[in-house]
Amino acid sequence: MRSTQPLQSGMPTGSKYMGWWGSMGGPKQKGITSYTVSPFQQNAMHGAFRNYAFYGYKRIVAQAPYFAIPFAIGYGIYSWGSKRNAFLNSKEGHRLHGGEE
């Protein structure tokens, strides 16, 4: 649907204006408390490596069945395939499987 008013540049005006960026002209909010810590008081990596030495080990051991077993199976298949390919492309492999020498 097309507006009947011509386009204007600048701030919106008129009876339909509802405030700028959420400032709707309503009552101020009360009871909201926010706390911050000074960037000079923060130490983001405090104890990170010490805590990982104790708690990270437990996490890795708990998750090991989910990544170690599939990794071992995949590595076994890859190593078997590499050895099989090397054998089939050798003189002995050609001789046993009827390939041309």
Helices and strands as residue ranges (DSSP letters): H 48-51, I 52-56, H 57-88, H 91-96
